[in-house]
Amino acid sequence: MQHFEVVTAVAAPPDQVFAKCLDVEAHTSSMADSSERAVGGKTRGELSLGDTVTFQARHLGLTWRLTARITSYDRPRCFVDEQDSGPFKRWRHAHHFEPDGADGTVMRDVIDFASPLGPVGRIVDRLLLSRYMPRLIRIRNAYLAGAFD
């Protein structure tokens, strides 16, 4: 299992950042470089507990589909999305939001993932995805943070 965290400062209060991170259109806009789009489940608006959304995107030269479900929801402090189906053996993304004391938010993404295919998947995780996935989250977070500037 791979684990990483990304911390991002956002110049907006936690409730606004929480809502933006659950907005399907904001998510797809933040992933425009990979042609990401919502193709199933809730494809517009703000997700809430139990909602699913299926994203289709192009990463590493291949087109992928991932269906995520919101499995935990504690507004405006934290929510978790987990893969229901898709390319990973396991995908869990916890989103944490804390006030920074100056009307902003410290957003912390905690991600655990594992690829399928046993030893081959573990090699792919270590050599490729352990660098690719944090970069992808940083790109997404820079877009979201910029939405409040």
Buried (B, 14 or more C-beta within 10 A) or exposed (E): EBEBEBEBEBBBBBBBBBBBBBBBEBBBBBBEEBEBBBEEBBBEEBBEEEBBBBBBBEBEEEEBEBBBBBBEBEBBBBBBBBBBEBBBBEBBBBBBBBBBEEEBBBBBBBBBBBBEEEEEBBEBBEEEBBEBBBEBBEBBBEBBBEBBE
